[in-house]
Amino acid sequence: MTRHIIETAQAPGAIGTYSQAVNVDGTVYLSGQIPLVPGTMEMVQGDMAAQIRQVLDNLQAVCQAAGGELKDIVKLNVFLTDLDHFPLVNEIMVDYFTAPYPARAAIGVAALPKDAAVEMDAVMVLT
């Protein structure tokens, strides 16, 4: 088993004891991303759409650092503090993903780090 830690300044740095992503034999496990702006480590300004886009931009940066793209994600988990935002997630995802879409779960949660309203993590397979 070959394990490689993925790090990039193009996505927010870890705010705890974890890596941005870990590549194990071509399967990349991406840690959860919240809508932090990489350069400032502050929450993105704007509405819920801005938060969702920032999370997907952050995931994209980690995918690229690992040698892949969002299209290589096979499983996406979406955590929302308000499931009423789920239709907006679907609307914005079509700007970032094309068919065939990854498997996905959407989970309502009571709270997220730094009072974020959305967090996403993923599994990506490099071929």
Beta strands, then each sheet from edge to edge (+ up, - down):
strand 1: 3-6
strand 2: 21-24
strand 3: 27-33
strand 4: 36-37
strand 5: 42-43
strand 6: 73-80
strand 7: 103-108
strand 8: 118-125
sheet 1: 1+ 2- 3+ 8- 6+ 7+
sheet 2: 4+ 5-
end
